[in-house]
């Protein structure tokens, strides 16, 4: 990540993941050896976010997660969270001013996402892997209403968590372009790139 950022700091927005090896997605929040690792990386390099990290429910209260929240607060970092709605609520209980980017909008229903966004003005979400919300050229009504209502809170994304995903980039981008045509132009612009530009500008000002 840091090599990419150094190669093109105008294009890459670096994020620090708490995974040092495969197979720790479900256990990292109990590994207290991560704390000095995260501290050292944040002292040495510039980051915009911590994440994407996976967490659910009461896992958001573990000592390791509490330290992640403290570091996010100290360094003014976005928390890029792959979680259910309950974990998002628990993070905000501990850090009410947290800036959260909610991966895949938590795979939650539109009503759940809408209620959380109404309550938390610093909650954003991406729509990667949410192919079920847009079918046959149209959004399901609850999702269309949500995207229009909170147009400044959503991003598009391509989740390249494994090398094979890079082979699917063209198809994903075609789907995204089709999705954007189903939205009002001002909403589409925000979701397509303006919200991402806001995150980039925020990082540049840190």
KAZIKA-V92074 format. One record per residue. RES is the residue in one letter. BURIAL is I if it has 9 or more other C-alpha atoms within 8 Angstrom, else O. Layout:
BEGIN
RES:BURIAL
RES:BURIAL
END
This chain:
BEGIN
X:O
X:O
X:O
X:I
X:I
X:O
X:O
X:O
X:I
X:O
X:O
X:O
X:I
X:I
X:I
X:I
X:O
X:I
X:O
X:O
X:O
X:O
X:O
X:O
X:I
X:O
X:O
X:I
X:I
X:O
X:O
X:O
X:O
X:I
X:I
X:O
X:O
X:I
X:I
X:O
X:O
X:I
X:O
X:O
X:O
X:O
X:I
X:I
X:I
X:I
X:I
X:I
X:I
X:I
X:I
X:I
X:I
X:I
X:I
X:I
X:I
X:I
X:I
X:I
X:I
X:I
X:I
X:I
X:I
X:O
X:I
X:I
X:I
X:O
X:O
X:O
X:I
X:I
X:I
X:I
X:I
X:I
X:I
X:I
X:I
X:I
X:I
X:I
X:I
X:I
X:I
X:I
X:O
X:O
X:I
X:O
X:O
X:I
X:I
X:I
X:I
X:I
X:I
X:I
X:I
X:I
X:O
X:I
X:O
X:I
X:O
X:I
X:I
X:I
X:O
X:I
X:I
X:O
X:O
X:O
X:O
X:I
X:I
X:I
X:I
X:I
X:I
X:I
X:O
X:I
X:O
X:O
X:O
X:I
X:I
X:O
X:O
X:O
X:I
X:I
X:O
X:O
X:I
X:I
X:O
X:I
X:I
X:I
X:O
X:I
X:I
X:O
X:I
X:I
X:I
X:I
X:O
X:O
X:O
X:O
X:O
X:O
X:O
X:O
X:I
X:O
X:O
X:O
X:I
X:O
X:O
X:I
X:O
X:O
X:O
X:I
X:O
X:I
X:I
X:I
X:I
X:I
X:I
X:O
X:O
X:O
X:I
X:I
X:I
X:I
X:I
X:I
X:I
X:I
X:I
X:I
X:O
X:O
X:O
X:I
X:O
X:O
X:I
X:O
X:O
X:O
END
